[in-house]
Amino acid sequence: MFDIVSAETIREGAATDAYFDRTVAALDHAGRDPHVVAEVTADQFPDGEFEVFAGLEDAAELLADLAVDVDAVPEGTLFDGGPVMRVEGRYTEFARFETALLGFLSHASGVATNALRARRAAPDSSLLSFGARHVHPAIAAMVERSALVGGFDGFSHVAAGELLGREPSGTMPHALVICFGPGEQEAAWEAFDAAAPEGTPRIALCDTYTDETDESLRAAETIDLDGVRLDTTGSRRGDFRHIVREVRWKLDDAGHDDVEVFCSGGLGPEELRELRDVADGFGVGGYVSNATPVDFALDIVEVEGESRAKRGKLPGRKAVYRSADGEHLVLPEGDDAPADAESLFEPLIRDGEVVAEFDVDAAADRALDDAERVGFGSGDDAENE
Ligand SMILES: O=P(O)(O)OC[C@H]1O[C@H](OP(=O)(O)OP(=O)(O)O)[C@H](O)[C@@H]1O
């Protein structure tokens, strides 16, 4: 048995903190089960530091069939404060689900946020998520889906591809070349070319035994090559930008200007900015997969129609708006909003039925539009990277 909490356990609400079970028991014992409104919030007031909202499809799956109504901002929305979700119903109906709900939203939003930072650092490059190896395999599909929400073009994980209905990307590890041996790189590339399905891009890993320019030229002379990937080890990297430019120059000089150059290995926004004009695309792993989860909390803000909250939290149900310049505006529900403000909450669940639709591409478009609007990931917020 793996140490994995099953999907069924999560769905039935048992993936919870013990104090929720004890709270439900105490309320049952006291004969209390108030109708409440609860909100999921990271920061109470907008503070100009934006994050990407993701994980909503799993959250909807979790809360479906409960006797609750849920509203949420759409996936891909950049938020900088105020609620992103509102749950309404009898408290004991959803109390036990708080732990898993926050986990779904927090982790996915953190990954999508770093993915968007990477995307904004290399807006026109091909970007693939390579980070599944850094995380527990049970969450690989969440990581890959969240990378797509953040604007990535694809990912490497096979099982995630099956779940998400996308073809995984990637060609060869160093292990393939090493299984052949020094001087036999050509045999490795030829074996890959012979075995790979027709539509798979022919991208040769070109840094295993000799230098990147040497192996790139040899690969281009050996098979009908689409690209080379440079994954140069950090200790040997020196000036990676210079290496990439030299490879590009020598490929062009030898008549292989149609061969693209991809880079991978320890890349984040800073490196992508440094390389984006000399490389065609990037594989990004840990920077995205190891992102810090967003610090969401679920708080009761209304009990039996009366505003109520703990100290430091804002009581009462709220509406969230985005103004024309992308600023968020949080108001008590019912207050007048500025004429140009767009209301962000959309119905997610009505009386247990999921009424929203989920589209990863639309979420990515929203994230990129929002990022443009508020200047997210432009390089000015490098300290957040
Ligand atoms: O560094 P990250 O951004 O997290 O991206 C994941 C890294 O994992 C692989 O490297 P590795 O050296 O493990 O590849 P190999 O198995 O072919 O040696 C891949 O080639 C990336 O460099």
The ligand as an SDF file (V2000), in Angstrom:
LIG
                    3D

 22 22  0  0  0  0  0  0  0  0999 V2000
   15.6810   21.1070  -13.1950 O   0  0  0  0  0  0  0  0  0  0  0  0
   14.1910   21.2610  -13.2760 P   0  0  0  0  0  0  0  0  0  0  0  0
   13.7800   22.6270  -13.7330 O   0  0  0  0  0  0  0  0  0  0  0  0
   13.5120   20.8190  -12.0380 O   0  0  0  0  0  0  0  0  0  0  0  0
   13.6550   20.3340  -14.4740 O   0  0  0  0  0  0  0  0  0  0  0  0
   13.6430   18.9840  -14.4510 C   0  0  0  0  0  0  0  0  0  0  0  0
   14.9840   18.4520  -14.8320 C   0  0  0  0  0  0  0  0  0  0  0  0
   14.9480   17.0810  -14.7500 O   0  0  0  0  0  0  0  0  0  0  0  0
   15.6610   16.5500  -15.8320 C   0  0  0  0  0  0  0  0  0  0  0  0
   16.9940   16.6310  -15.5700 O   0  0  0  0  0  0  0  0  0  0  0  0
   17.8570   15.3530  -15.2270 P   0  0  0  0  0  0  0  0  0  0  0  0
   19.2650   15.7900  -15.0680 O   0  0  0  0  0  0  0  0  0  0  0  0
   17.2380   14.6100  -14.1040 O   0  0  0  0  0  0  0  0  0  0  0  0
   17.6810   14.5630  -16.5680 O   0  0  0  0  0  0  0  0  0  0  0  0
   18.2830   13.1520  -16.8640 P   0  0  0  0  0  0  0  0  0  0  0  0
   17.4240   12.1710  -16.1280 O   0  0  0  0  0  0  0  0  0  0  0  0
   18.1900   13.0410  -18.3110 O   0  0  0  0  0  0  0  0  0  0  0  0
   19.7030   13.2190  -16.4090 O   0  0  0  0  0  0  0  0  0  0  0  0
   15.2950   17.4750  -16.9230 C   0  0  0  0  0  0  0  0  0  0  0  0
   16.1440   17.2800  -17.9830 O   0  0  0  0  0  0  0  0  0  0  0  0
   15.3930   18.7940  -16.2310 C   0  0  0  0  0  0  0  0  0  0  0  0
   16.7200   19.2480  -16.2700 O   0  0  0  0  0  0  0  0  0  0  0  0
  1  2  2  0
  2  3  1  0
  2  4  1  0
  2  5  1  0
  5  6  1  0
  6  7  1  0
  7  8  1  0
  7 21  1  0
  8  9  1  0
  9 10  1  0
  9 19  1  0
 10 11  1  0
 11 12  2  0
 11 13  1  0
 11 14  1  0
 14 15  1  0
 15 16  2  0
 15 17  1  0
 15 18  1  0
 19 20  1  0
 19 21  1  0
 21 22  1  0
M  END
$$$$
